[in-house]
Amino acid sequence: LTALERGSRPIPGSVAGKLPTQDKRPLQFMMIDVQQGDGLIFLTPAGRKIFIDGGDNELFARFAAARFRGSSVEQPVEVDAIVVTHGDADLFDGLSEIRDSETHAMLRKRLFIHPKRVFHNGLVKGPGTRDSKRVPDEELFGATVPLPDGGLGIRELVDDPSAVDDARLNTPFRRWKKTLQHWAGRGPIEFRRLARGDRKAFECLQDEGIEVDVLGPGSRDVTVDGRR
């Protein structure tokens, strides 16, 4: 039996008697303290890995490097899906720290991954200023359309954030784009814009009896100037 203390130093030990066992591992859920924002990891009984968000600092990358040791550029950790719930930097900018960790001076803090899938809500945020003037909030996500019941709908939805022109992206999204392109160099990545009711995205988990309900965002068709 080997336990790990906080500093990642192994502590050997033993347990007397027979330990209770089960046929398979449980579904593991890890909530990482990233301070501002969110960072979650799911590890399925079959060993599939799902990253959900990643904060905006190095804390998520540090935790993941300690949890999934021994990765290298030749043998990256296969992450079955990265889910970015929305485009505020404190939710996803820390994922780019994983790429930056590859050159960390300390080997135990390096993490090499290849995400098979990247799921997101289809929105990318643009620069906050234009011609030295602040861009109104309603213009940060691109073209909008007035909704019949009031408010605005976003028209410029993105399927692949790694293919968006840099001029359309703010600083964290440009960094995220470079990170995705870097990982894509290790193998194909399925990019998918999620919407409410989209269950097919997580079909890769069905053979384990795991079902995922996508609750948002919602979308609808509207008619503008006679065009649907």
Buried (B, 14 or more C-beta within 10 A) or exposed (E): EEEEEEEEEEEEEEEEEEEEEEEEEEBEEEEBEBEEBBBBBBBBBEEBBBBBBBBBBBBBBBBBBBBBEEBEEEEBBBBBBBBBBBBBBBBBBBBBBBBBBBEBEEEEBBBBBBBBBBBBBBBBBBBEEEEEEEBEEEEBBBEBEEEEEEEEBBEBBBEBBBEBEEEBBBEBBBBBBBBBEBBBEBEEBEBBBBBEEBEEBBEBBEEBEBEBEBEEBEEEEEEEEEEE
